[in-house]
Amino acid sequence: MEYTSRLFGEFTYSENQIITFPSGLLGFPDYRHYVLKANKNTAPICWLLSVEDGGPELALIDPNIVSTEYSLSDVQLDDRLMDKLHCQNPDELMRYAIVTLPENLKQMSMNLRTPIFIDTKSMRGLEYPKPGLERKPVRCLIYRDLIASRPEDKQGLLVMLRKENETVEIGDEISVHVMEFANGGVRLGISAPKHIKVSRGDGKVTPLCETKRANERMDVKRLEGIMKMHRVMQEGGDRLPDTLETIAEDKQIVSL
């Protein structure tokens, strides 16, 4: 079968390469059939492409590749969802986060709150806001950890340790005061001029809107160039992650 992707143009796939999402994806409930596409030029980022006209085309990554801190290996689905996936062995599930690639690729991020699970034996998948992941970021920046190799790329983020009752000064007009740590969070007091808008950010970034944002048109060629330039792969620039290589050998994944 043939399909024309807006990102990759025309490609061929077989029926046994179709991954069915019974409930669709957040924001795209009516699109349920996809193929997983490997592209060595963007590895370790791979692609989940709808094979239904007008469907979403999303970049995916195994968060563990970015950092072991973000591993989803300990996230388990309940029996109801395992049945929905027709999955017998949870260890065989592939776990991905959706990647958003904005025009400024240094702002690329992954959504850790609603991971995607795929069983490559049953060829079924789901996107699920797993209970307990509510505190995970919807927009976790990954450029520095995944790609940056030059010192100048690693600049721009100031990380500091502050204790209770200590203050961070931003310029001459903004002060951030650490008031207390409680209930797994931190209370901050912020002093800023009235013309500067200060917001908690609640409701601005949700899993649903981030999935839709990730589907926006992106410059794949530019991403390929940056990946090649920085040689992000740990075992040679052209090697796919092991999980994708295994699937590719079984001819269950579409490859360029």
PyRosetta script that sets phi, psi and omega in degrees:
from pyrosetta import init, pose_from_sequence

init()
pose = pose_from_sequence("MEYTSRLFGEFTYSENQIITFPSGLLGFPDYRHYVLKANKNTAPICWLLSVEDGGPELALIDPNIVSTEYSLSDVQLDDRLMDKLHCQNPDELMRYAIVTLPENLKQMSMNLRTPIFIDTKSMRGLEYPKPGLERKPVRCLIYRDLIASRPEDKQGLLVMLRKENETVEIGDEISVHVMEFANGGVRLGISAPKHIKVSRGDGKVTPLCETKRANERMDVKRLEGIMKMHRVMQEGGDRLPDTLETIAEDKQIVSL")
pose.set_psi(1, 151.6)
pose.set_omega(1, -179.1)
pose.set_phi(2, -120.5)
pose.set_psi(2, 148.2)
pose.set_omega(2, 177.1)
pose.set_phi(3, -146.8)
pose.set_psi(3, 146.4)
pose.set_omega(3, 178.3)
pose.set_phi(4, -107.2)
pose.set_psi(4, 112.9)
pose.set_omega(4, 179.3)
pose.set_phi(5, -87.8)
pose.set_psi(5, 142.5)
pose.set_omega(5, 177.6)
pose.set_phi(6, -71.1)
pose.set_psi(6, -20.6)
pose.set_omega(6, -179.8)
pose.set_phi(7, -94.2)
pose.set_psi(7, -35.6)
pose.set_omega(7, -171.5)
pose.set_phi(8, -120.4)
pose.set_psi(8, -0.1)
pose.set_omega(8, -178.7)
pose.set_phi(9, 75.9)
pose.set_psi(9, -155.4)
pose.set_omega(9, -174.5)
pose.set_phi(10, -77.6)
pose.set_psi(10, 134.6)
pose.set_omega(10, 174.4)
pose.set_phi(11, -144.0)
pose.set_psi(11, 161.9)
pose.set_omega(11, -177.8)
pose.set_phi(12, -111.5)
pose.set_psi(12, 140.7)
pose.set_omega(12, 177.1)
pose.set_phi(13, -143.6)
pose.set_psi(13, 162.5)
pose.set_omega(13, 178.8)
pose.set_phi(14, -110.5)
pose.set_psi(14, 165.3)
pose.set_omega(14, -176.1)
pose.set_phi(15, -61.8)
pose.set_psi(15, -34.1)
pose.set_omega(15, -178.2)
pose.set_phi(16, -77.2)
pose.set_psi(16, -0.1)
pose.set_omega(16, 175.8)
pose.set_phi(17, -97.4)
pose.set_psi(17, -2.2)
pose.set_omega(17, -178.0)
pose.set_phi(18, -79.5)
pose.set_psi(18, 128.6)
pose.set_omega(18, 175.2)
pose.set_phi(19, -102.2)
pose.set_psi(19, 124.3)
pose.set_omega(19, -178.3)
pose.set_phi(20, -98.0)
pose.set_psi(20, 127.8)
pose.set_omega(20, 173.6)
pose.set_phi(21, -105.7)
pose.set_psi(21, 98.5)
pose.set_omega(21, -174.1)
pose.set_phi(22, -54.9)
pose.set_psi(22, -33.0)
pose.set_omega(22, -179.1)
pose.set_phi(23, -105.1)
pose.set_psi(23, 9.2)
pose.set_omega(23, -176.7)
pose.set_phi(24, 68.5)
pose.set_psi(24, -159.8)
pose.set_omega(24, 177.1)
pose.set_phi(25, -118.8)
pose.set_psi(25, 161.1)
pose.set_omega(25, 177.4)
pose.set_phi(26, -56.1)
pose.set_psi(26, 124.7)
pose.set_omega(26, -179.2)
pose.set_phi(27, 87.9)
pose.set_psi(27, -13.7)
pose.set_omega(27, -178.3)
pose.set_phi(28, -136.9)
pose.set_psi(28, 58.2)
pose.set_omega(28, -174.5)
pose.set_phi(29, -67.8)
pose.set_psi(29, -20.1)
pose.set_omega(29, -175.5)
pose.set_phi(30, -89.7)
pose.set_psi(30, -8.4)
pose.set_omega(30, 179.4)
pose.set_phi(31, -104.0)
pose.set_psi(31, 115.6)
pose.set_omega(31, -170.3)
pose.set_phi(32, -123.6)
pose.set_psi(32, -3.0)
pose.set_omega(32, -176.7)
pose.set_phi(33, -121.0)
pose.set_psi(33, 125.9)
pose.set_omega(33, -173.4)
pose.set_phi(34, -138.2)
pose.set_psi(34, 163.7)
pose.set_omega(34, 166.5)
pose.set_phi(35, -124.5)
pose.set_psi(35, 147.9)
pose.set_omega(35, 176.3)
pose.set_phi(36, -95.3)
pose.set_psi(36, 124.8)
pose.set_omega(36, -171.5)
pose.set_phi(37, -117.5)
pose.set_psi(37, 125.3)
pose.set_omega(37, 175.3)
pose.set_phi(38, -94.3)
pose.set_psi(38, 141.2)
pose.set_omega(38, 175.5)
pose.set_phi(39, -139.6)
pose.set_psi(39, 107.9)
pose.set_omega(39, -174.9)
pose.set_phi(40, -60.9)
pose.set_psi(40, -21.5)
pose.set_omega(40, -178.8)
pose.set_phi(41, -78.5)
pose.set_psi(41, -14.5)
pose.set_omega(41, 176.0)
pose.set_phi(42, -117.0)
pose.set_psi(42, 0.7)
pose.set_omega(42, 179.5)
pose.set_phi(43, -55.2)
pose.set_psi(43, 141.3)
pose.set_omega(43, 11.5)
pose.set_phi(44, -86.1)
pose.set_psi(44, 8.1)
pose.set_omega(44, 174.5)
pose.set_phi(45, -80.0)
pose.set_psi(45, 128.1)
pose.set_omega(45, 175.5)
pose.set_phi(46, -116.9)
pose.set_psi(46, -173.5)
pose.set_omega(46, -169.1)
pose.set_phi(47, -137.0)
pose.set_psi(47, 134.8)
pose.set_omega(47, 174.7)
pose.set_phi(48, -107.8)
pose.set_psi(48, 109.8)
pose.set_omega(48, -172.1)
pose.set_phi(49, -113.6)
pose.set_psi(49, 125.4)
pose.set_omega(49, 173.4)
pose.set_phi(50, -67.6)
pose.set_psi(50, 141.1)
pose.set_omega(50, 176.2)
pose.set_phi(51, -107.6)
pose.set_psi(51, 22.0)
pose.set_omega(51, 174.4)
pose.set_phi(52, -113.8)
pose.set_psi(52, 135.2)
pose.set_omega(52, -174.2)
pose.set_phi(53, -51.7)
pose.set_psi(53, 128.4)
pose.set_omega(53, 177.8)
pose.set_phi(54, 82.8)
pose.set_psi(54, 2.3)
pose.set_omega(54, -177.6)
pose.set_phi(55, -75.8)
pose.set_psi(55, 167.3)
pose.set_omega(55, -176.8)
pose.set_phi(56, -73.0)
pose.set_psi(56, 154.9)
pose.set_omega(56, 174.6)
pose.set_phi(57, -131.4)
pose.set_psi(57, 113.8)
pose.set_omega(57, -168.6)
pose.set_phi(58, -122.9)
pose.set_psi(58, 145.2)
pose.set_omega(58, 173.2)
pose.set_phi(59, -89.3)
pose.set_psi(59, 138.3)
pose.set_omega(59, -179.6)
pose.set_phi(60, -126.7)
pose.set_psi(60, 154.3)
pose.set_omega(60, 173.8)
pose.set_phi(61, -149.4)
pose.set_psi(61, 147.0)
pose.set_omega(61, 170.7)
pose.set_phi(62, -77.3)
pose.set_psi(62, 113.3)
pose.set_omega(62, -176.0)
pose.set_phi(63, -57.0)
pose.set_psi(63, -26.3)
pose.set_omega(63, -179.3)
pose.set_phi(64, -64.1)
pose.set_psi(64, -24.9)
pose.set_omega(64, 178.0)
pose.set_phi(65, -70.3)
pose.set_psi(65, -33.6)
pose.set_omega(65, 178.8)
pose.set_phi(66, -70.9)
pose.set_psi(66, -49.8)
pose.set_omega(66, 179.1)
pose.set_phi(67, -164.1)
pose.set_psi(67, 139.9)
pose.set_omega(67, 177.9)
pose.set_phi(68, -62.2)
pose.set_psi(68, -18.3)
pose.set_omega(68, 177.8)
pose.set_phi(69, -63.4)
pose.set_psi(69, -26.2)
pose.set_omega(69, -175.4)
pose.set_phi(70, -101.7)
pose.set_psi(70, 12.6)
pose.set_omega(70, -175.7)
pose.set_phi(71, -57.7)
pose.set_psi(71, 139.9)
pose.set_omega(71, 176.0)
pose.set_phi(72, -103.6)
pose.set_psi(72, 10.9)
pose.set_omega(72, -175.1)
pose.set_phi(73, -63.5)
pose.set_psi(73, -25.3)
pose.set_omega(73, -178.9)
pose.set_phi(74, -92.1)
pose.set_psi(74, 0.8)
pose.set_omega(74, 178.3)
pose.set_phi(75, -86.0)
pose.set_psi(75, 116.0)
pose.set_omega(75, -176.6)
pose.set_phi(76, -113.2)
pose.set_psi(76, 143.1)
pose.set_omega(76, 176.7)
pose.set_phi(77, -91.7)
pose.set_psi(77, 149.3)
pose.set_omega(77, 178.4)
pose.set_phi(78, -75.5)
pose.set_psi(78, 172.7)
pose.set_omega(78, -174.7)
pose.set_phi(79, -60.5)
pose.set_psi(79, -35.8)
pose.set_omega(79, -178.7)
pose.set_phi(80, -62.2)
pose.set_psi(80, -43.2)
pose.set_omega(80, -179.0)
pose.set_phi(81, -75.1)
pose.set_psi(81, -33.0)
pose.set_omega(81, 175.6)
pose.set_phi(82, -62.9)
pose.set_psi(82, -38.9)
pose.set_omega(82, 177.0)
pose.set_phi(83, -65.8)
pose.set_psi(83, -37.3)
pose.set_omega(83, 179.9)
pose.set_phi(84, -63.8)
pose.set_psi(84, -32.9)
pose.set_omega(84, 178.0)
pose.set_phi(85, -85.8)
pose.set_psi(85, -7.7)
pose.set_omega(85, -174.0)
pose.set_phi(86, 57.2)
pose.set_psi(86, 37.1)
pose.set_omega(86, -175.3)
pose.set_phi(87, -99.7)
pose.set_psi(87, 132.7)
pose.set_omega(87, 179.1)
pose.set_phi(88, -98.3)
pose.set_psi(88, -29.7)
pose.set_omega(88, -175.4)
pose.set_phi(89, -126.7)
pose.set_psi(89, 107.8)
pose.set_omega(89, -178.2)
pose.set_phi(90, -61.3)
pose.set_psi(90, -23.7)
pose.set_omega(90, -180.0)
pose.set_phi(91, -68.9)
pose.set_psi(91, -17.6)
pose.set_omega(91, -178.7)
pose.set_phi(92, -91.1)
pose.set_psi(92, -3.6)
pose.set_omega(92, 179.5)
pose.set_phi(93, -69.6)
pose.set_psi(93, 137.5)
pose.set_omega(93, 171.8)
pose.set_phi(94, -92.2)
pose.set_psi(94, 133.3)
pose.set_omega(94, -175.3)
pose.set_phi(95, -117.8)
pose.set_psi(95, 124.1)
pose.set_omega(95, -176.7)
pose.set_phi(96, -129.8)
pose.set_psi(96, 157.5)
pose.set_omega(96, 168.2)
pose.set_phi(97, -115.1)
pose.set_psi(97, 143.4)
pose.set_omega(97, 177.2)
pose.set_phi(98, -76.1)
pose.set_psi(98, 133.4)
pose.set_omega(98, -179.0)
pose.set_phi(99, -103.5)
pose.set_psi(99, 134.8)
pose.set_omega(99, 173.9)
pose.set_phi(100, -104.9)
pose.set_psi(100, 128.6)
pose.set_omega(100, -177.4)
pose.set_phi(101, -117.3)
pose.set_psi(101, 91.4)
pose.set_omega(101, 179.2)
pose.set_phi(102, -75.3)
pose.set_psi(102, 177.5)
pose.set_omega(102, 179.9)
pose.set_phi(103, -58.7)
pose.set_psi(103, -40.6)
pose.set_omega(103, 174.2)
pose.set_phi(104, -88.1)
pose.set_psi(104, 100.4)
pose.set_omega(104, -173.5)
pose.set_phi(105, -65.6)
pose.set_psi(105, -15.4)
pose.set_omega(105, 176.0)
pose.set_phi(106, -69.9)
pose.set_psi(106, -11.2)
pose.set_omega(106, 176.7)
pose.set_phi(107, -100.9)
pose.set_psi(107, 14.3)
pose.set_omega(107, 178.4)
pose.set_phi(108, -60.8)
pose.set_psi(108, 143.3)
pose.set_omega(108, -174.9)
pose.set_phi(109, -144.0)
pose.set_psi(109, 166.0)
pose.set_omega(109, 174.4)
pose.set_phi(110, -128.1)
pose.set_psi(110, 149.8)
pose.set_omega(110, -179.0)
pose.set_phi(111, -97.0)
pose.set_psi(111, 109.2)
pose.set_omega(111, -177.7)
pose.set_phi(112, -92.5)
pose.set_psi(112, -6.0)
pose.set_omega(112, -175.2)
pose.set_phi(113, -83.6)
pose.set_psi(113, -31.4)
pose.set_omega(113, -180.0)
pose.set_phi(114, -128.2)
pose.set_psi(114, 78.6)
pose.set_omega(114, -178.6)
pose.set_phi(115, -68.1)
pose.set_psi(115, 161.7)
pose.set_omega(115, 177.0)
pose.set_phi(116, -107.4)
pose.set_psi(116, 132.3)
pose.set_omega(116, 179.0)
pose.set_phi(117, -112.9)
pose.set_psi(117, 134.0)
pose.set_omega(117, 178.9)
pose.set_phi(118, -133.1)
pose.set_psi(118, 128.6)
pose.set_omega(118, 172.9)
pose.set_phi(119, -101.6)
pose.set_psi(119, 113.1)
pose.set_omega(119, -174.5)
pose.set_phi(120, -79.4)
pose.set_psi(120, -5.2)
pose.set_omega(120, 174.9)
pose.set_phi(121, -86.8)
pose.set_psi(121, -47.5)
pose.set_omega(121, 178.2)
pose.set_phi(122, -84.7)
pose.set_psi(122, -14.2)
pose.set_omega(122, -177.3)
pose.set_phi(123, 56.9)
pose.set_psi(123, 49.0)
pose.set_omega(123, 176.2)
pose.set_phi(124, -129.2)
pose.set_psi(124, 152.3)
pose.set_omega(124, -178.1)
pose.set_phi(125, -147.1)
pose.set_psi(125, 167.5)
pose.set_omega(125, 175.3)
pose.set_phi(126, -157.1)
pose.set_psi(126, 153.2)
pose.set_omega(126, 171.6)
pose.set_phi(127, -110.4)
pose.set_psi(127, 123.4)
pose.set_omega(127, -169.2)
pose.set_phi(128, -139.6)
pose.set_psi(128, 125.9)
pose.set_omega(128, 175.2)
pose.set_phi(129, -77.5)
pose.set_psi(129, 83.2)
pose.set_omega(129, -174.3)
pose.set_phi(130, -59.8)
pose.set_psi(130, 129.2)
pose.set_omega(130, 174.8)
pose.set_phi(131, -55.0)
pose.set_psi(131, 135.4)
pose.set_omega(131, -176.9)
pose.set_phi(132, 102.1)
pose.set_psi(132, -12.3)
pose.set_omega(132, 178.7)
pose.set_phi(133, -100.3)
pose.set_psi(133, 8.8)
pose.set_omega(133, -176.3)
pose.set_phi(134, -59.4)
pose.set_psi(134, -28.5)
pose.set_omega(134, -179.2)
pose.set_phi(135, -87.6)
pose.set_psi(135, -6.0)
pose.set_omega(135, 177.9)
pose.set_phi(136, -71.1)
pose.set_psi(136, 146.2)
pose.set_omega(136, -178.9)
pose.set_phi(137, -72.1)
pose.set_psi(137, 141.4)
pose.set_omega(137, 173.6)
pose.set_phi(138, -79.7)
pose.set_psi(138, -27.9)
pose.set_omega(138, -177.4)
pose.set_phi(139, -129.4)
pose.set_psi(139, 82.5)
pose.set_omega(139, -179.6)
pose.set_phi(140, -94.7)
pose.set_psi(140, 112.8)
pose.set_omega(140, -177.3)
pose.set_phi(141, -66.9)
pose.set_psi(141, 134.5)
pose.set_omega(141, -173.5)
pose.set_phi(142, -126.7)
pose.set_psi(142, -2.9)
pose.set_omega(142, -174.3)
pose.set_phi(143, -58.2)
pose.set_psi(143, -48.7)
pose.set_omega(143, -175.4)
pose.set_phi(144, -62.9)
pose.set_psi(144, -42.7)
pose.set_omega(144, -177.6)
pose.set_phi(145, -73.5)
pose.set_psi(145, -34.9)
pose.set_omega(145, -172.5)
pose.set_phi(146, -89.8)
pose.set_psi(146, -39.4)
pose.set_omega(146, -167.9)
pose.set_phi(147, -116.4)
pose.set_psi(147, -44.6)
pose.set_omega(147, -167.6)
pose.set_phi(148, -59.1)
pose.set_psi(148, 129.3)
pose.set_omega(148, 176.3)
pose.set_phi(149, -126.5)
pose.set_psi(149, -18.6)
pose.set_omega(149, -179.4)
pose.set_phi(150, -90.8)
pose.set_psi(150, 143.6)
pose.set_omega(150, -179.4)
pose.set_phi(151, -54.0)
pose.set_psi(151, -38.2)
pose.set_omega(151, -177.2)
pose.set_phi(152, -68.4)
pose.set_psi(152, -23.7)
pose.set_omega(152, 178.0)
pose.set_phi(153, -76.3)
pose.set_psi(153, -22.3)
pose.set_omega(153, -175.7)
pose.set_phi(154, -92.1)
pose.set_psi(154, 0.7)
pose.set_omega(154, 178.5)
pose.set_phi(155, -88.4)
pose.set_psi(155, 165.4)
pose.set_omega(155, 174.5)
pose.set_phi(156, 107.7)
pose.set_psi(156, -12.0)
pose.set_omega(156, 177.2)
pose.set_phi(157, -120.2)
pose.set_psi(157, 114.9)
pose.set_omega(157, -179.9)
pose.set_phi(158, -95.1)
pose.set_psi(158, 119.8)
pose.set_omega(158, 179.2)
pose.set_phi(159, -111.6)
pose.set_psi(159, 128.3)
pose.set_omega(159, -178.9)
pose.set_phi(160, -143.8)
pose.set_psi(160, 156.4)
pose.set_omega(160, 177.2)
pose.set_phi(161, -102.6)
pose.set_psi(161, 125.9)
pose.set_omega(161, 177.8)
pose.set_phi(162, -124.2)
pose.set_psi(162, 144.2)
pose.set_omega(162, 177.3)
pose.set_phi(163, -102.5)
pose.set_psi(163, 172.1)
pose.set_omega(163, 178.3)
pose.set_phi(164, -58.1)
pose.set_psi(164, 141.4)
pose.set_omega(164, 178.4)
pose.set_phi(165, 72.5)
pose.set_psi(165, 9.8)
pose.set_omega(165, 173.1)
pose.set_phi(166, -97.9)
pose.set_psi(166, 162.6)
pose.set_omega(166, -171.4)
pose.set_phi(167, -129.1)
pose.set_psi(167, 147.6)
pose.set_omega(167, 171.3)
pose.set_phi(168, -114.7)
pose.set_psi(168, 127.5)
pose.set_omega(168, 179.1)
pose.set_phi(169, -100.6)
pose.set_psi(169, 128.1)
pose.set_omega(169, 177.5)
pose.set_phi(170, -114.3)
pose.set_psi(170, 105.4)
pose.set_omega(170, -175.1)
pose.set_phi(171, 66.6)
pose.set_psi(171, -151.9)
pose.set_omega(171, -178.1)
pose.set_phi(172, -100.2)
pose.set_psi(172, -6.1)
pose.set_omega(172, -170.5)
pose.set_phi(173, -119.8)
pose.set_psi(173, -13.1)
pose.set_omega(173, -174.4)
pose.set_phi(174, -118.8)
pose.set_psi(174, 131.3)
pose.set_omega(174, 176.4)
pose.set_phi(175, -127.1)
pose.set_psi(175, 135.0)
pose.set_omega(175, 175.7)
pose.set_phi(176, -115.6)
pose.set_psi(176, 118.3)
pose.set_omega(176, -175.9)
pose.set_phi(177, -108.1)
pose.set_psi(177, 125.3)
pose.set_omega(177, 177.1)
pose.set_phi(178, -82.0)
pose.set_psi(178, 110.8)
pose.set_omega(178, -173.3)
pose.set_phi(179, -88.3)
pose.set_psi(179, -50.1)
pose.set_omega(179, 178.4)
pose.set_phi(180, -166.4)
pose.set_psi(180, 160.3)
pose.set_omega(180, 173.1)
pose.set_phi(181, -107.4)
pose.set_psi(181, 129.0)
pose.set_omega(181, -178.9)
pose.set_phi(182, -160.3)
pose.set_psi(182, 142.7)
pose.set_omega(182, 174.5)
pose.set_phi(183, 54.1)
pose.set_psi(183, 40.3)
pose.set_omega(183, 176.5)
pose.set_phi(184, 76.4)
pose.set_psi(184, 9.2)
pose.set_omega(184, -179.9)
pose.set_phi(185, -134.9)
pose.set_psi(185, -176.7)
pose.set_omega(185, 179.4)
pose.set_phi(186, -131.2)
pose.set_psi(186, 135.0)
pose.set_omega(186, 176.2)
pose.set_phi(187, -93.4)
pose.set_psi(187, 127.1)
pose.set_omega(187, -178.3)
pose.set_phi(188, -116.9)
pose.set_psi(188, 142.2)
pose.set_omega(188, 171.0)
pose.set_phi(189, -110.4)
pose.set_psi(189, 127.1)
pose.set_omega(189, -175.5)
pose.set_phi(190, -119.6)
pose.set_psi(190, 126.3)
pose.set_omega(190, 177.5)
pose.set_phi(191, -112.2)
pose.set_psi(191, 120.3)
pose.set_omega(191, -177.8)
pose.set_phi(192, -150.4)
pose.set_psi(192, 154.2)
pose.set_omega(192, 176.8)
pose.set_phi(193, -59.7)
pose.set_psi(193, 155.3)
pose.set_omega(193, -176.1)
pose.set_phi(194, -62.7)
pose.set_psi(194, -26.6)
pose.set_omega(194, -177.3)
pose.set_phi(195, -78.7)
pose.set_psi(195, -7.1)
pose.set_omega(195, 178.0)
pose.set_phi(196, -99.7)
pose.set_psi(196, 121.3)
pose.set_omega(196, -177.9)
pose.set_phi(197, -79.2)
pose.set_psi(197, 126.7)
pose.set_omega(197, 177.6)
pose.set_phi(198, -115.6)
pose.set_psi(198, 124.6)
pose.set_omega(198, -176.5)
pose.set_phi(199, -135.3)
pose.set_psi(199, 146.2)
pose.set_omega(199, 175.2)
pose.set_phi(200, -72.0)
pose.set_psi(200, -22.5)
pose.set_omega(200, 179.6)
pose.set_phi(201, 85.6)
pose.set_psi(201, -0.6)
pose.set_omega(201, -179.4)
pose.set_phi(202, -61.5)
pose.set_psi(202, 133.0)
pose.set_omega(202, 176.1)
pose.set_phi(203, 83.8)
pose.set_psi(203, -12.2)
pose.set_omega(203, -178.5)
pose.set_phi(204, -77.0)
pose.set_psi(204, -37.3)
pose.set_omega(204, -179.0)
pose.set_phi(205, -121.6)
pose.set_psi(205, 111.5)
pose.set_omega(205, 179.2)
pose.set_phi(206, -119.8)
pose.set_psi(206, 159.2)
pose.set_omega(206, 177.4)
pose.set_phi(207, -55.2)
pose.set_psi(207, -39.9)
pose.set_omega(207, -177.8)
pose.set_phi(208, -65.0)
pose.set_psi(208, -48.1)
pose.set_omega(208, -178.4)
pose.set_phi(209, -69.7)
pose.set_psi(209, -28.3)
pose.set_omega(209, 179.9)
pose.set_phi(210, -74.0)
pose.set_psi(210, -34.2)
pose.set_omega(210, 175.2)
pose.set_phi(211, -64.5)
pose.set_psi(211, -42.6)
pose.set_omega(211, 178.1)
pose.set_phi(212, -65.6)
pose.set_psi(212, -39.7)
pose.set_omega(212, 179.5)
pose.set_phi(213, -64.8)
pose.set_psi(213, -37.7)
pose.set_omega(213, -179.7)
pose.set_phi(214, -65.8)
pose.set_psi(214, -21.4)
pose.set_omega(214, -178.9)
pose.set_phi(215, -84.0)
pose.set_psi(215, -7.0)
pose.set_omega(215, -179.6)
pose.set_phi(216, -64.6)
pose.set_psi(216, 154.6)
pose.set_omega(216, -177.6)
pose.set_phi(217, -58.8)
pose.set_psi(217, 135.7)
pose.set_omega(217, -177.9)
pose.set_phi(218, -132.1)
pose.set_psi(218, 160.8)
pose.set_omega(218, -178.1)
pose.set_phi(219, -93.3)
pose.set_psi(219, 89.9)
pose.set_omega(219, -177.5)
pose.set_phi(220, -63.6)
pose.set_psi(220, -39.3)
pose.set_omega(220, -178.7)
pose.set_phi(221, -61.2)
pose.set_psi(221, -39.1)
pose.set_omega(221, 179.3)
pose.set_phi(222, -67.5)
pose.set_psi(222, -39.4)
pose.set_omega(222, 176.7)
pose.set_phi(223, -63.0)
pose.set_psi(223, -42.2)
pose.set_omega(223, 177.9)
pose.set_phi(224, -58.7)
pose.set_psi(224, -42.7)
pose.set_omega(224, -179.1)
pose.set_phi(225, -63.7)
pose.set_psi(225, -42.1)
pose.set_omega(225, -179.4)
pose.set_phi(226, -68.1)
pose.set_psi(226, -41.3)
pose.set_omega(226, 178.7)
pose.set_phi(227, -62.2)
pose.set_psi(227, -42.5)
pose.set_omega(227, -179.4)
pose.set_phi(228, -66.1)
pose.set_psi(228, -41.7)
pose.set_omega(228, -176.9)
pose.set_phi(229, -63.5)
pose.set_psi(229, -40.5)
pose.set_omega(229, -175.2)
pose.set_phi(230, -90.3)
pose.set_psi(230, -11.6)
pose.set_omega(230, 178.1)
pose.set_phi(231, 50.8)
pose.set_psi(231, 61.3)
pose.set_omega(231, -173.5)
pose.set_phi(232, -73.3)
pose.set_psi(232, -20.0)
pose.set_omega(232, -176.9)
pose.set_phi(233, -69.1)
pose.set_psi(233, 138.5)
pose.set_omega(233, -175.7)
pose.set_phi(234, -77.4)
pose.set_psi(234, -26.1)
pose.set_omega(234, -176.0)
pose.set_phi(235, -122.2)
pose.set_psi(235, 55.3)
pose.set_omega(235, -180.0)
pose.set_phi(236, 94.6)
pose.set_psi(236, 134.8)
pose.set_omega(236, -170.8)
pose.set_phi(237, -64.2)
pose.set_psi(237, -21.0)
pose.set_omega(237, -174.7)
pose.set_phi(238, -103.0)
pose.set_psi(238, 5.7)
pose.set_omega(238, -174.7)
pose.set_phi(239, -90.1)
pose.set_psi(239, 131.6)
pose.set_omega(239, 177.2)
pose.set_phi(240, -78.8)
pose.set_psi(240, 154.6)
pose.set_omega(240, 172.6)
pose.set_phi(241, -55.4)
pose.set_psi(241, 147.2)
pose.set_omega(241, -174.2)
pose.set_phi(242, -53.5)
pose.set_psi(242, -41.3)
pose.set_omega(242, -176.8)
pose.set_phi(243, -61.1)
pose.set_psi(243, -40.0)
pose.set_omega(243, -179.8)
pose.set_phi(244, -74.4)
pose.set_psi(244, -33.7)
pose.set_omega(244, 177.7)
pose.set_phi(245, -63.0)
pose.set_psi(245, -41.4)
pose.set_omega(245, -179.6)
pose.set_phi(246, -62.9)
pose.set_psi(246, -44.6)
pose.set_omega(246, 179.7)
pose.set_phi(247, -66.0)
pose.set_psi(247, -40.3)
pose.set_omega(247, -179.5)
pose.set_phi(248, -60.8)
pose.set_psi(248, -37.7)
pose.set_omega(248, 178.3)
pose.set_phi(249, -63.9)
pose.set_psi(249, -32.9)
pose.set_omega(249, 178.5)
pose.set_phi(250, -83.4)
pose.set_psi(250, 2.4)
pose.set_omega(250, 178.7)
pose.set_phi(251, 59.3)
pose.set_psi(251, 33.1)
pose.set_omega(251, 177.9)
pose.set_phi(252, -100.5)
pose.set_psi(252, -1.0)
pose.set_omega(252, -178.5)
pose.set_phi(253, -125.4)
pose.set_psi(253, 138.9)
pose.set_omega(253, 177.7)
pose.set_phi(254, -78.3)
pose.set_psi(254, 135.4)
pose.set_omega(254, -177.2)
pose.set_phi(255, -133.8)
pose.set_psi(255, 147.2)
pose.set_omega(255, 175.7)
pose.set_phi(256, -82.7)
pose.dump_pdb("model.pdb")
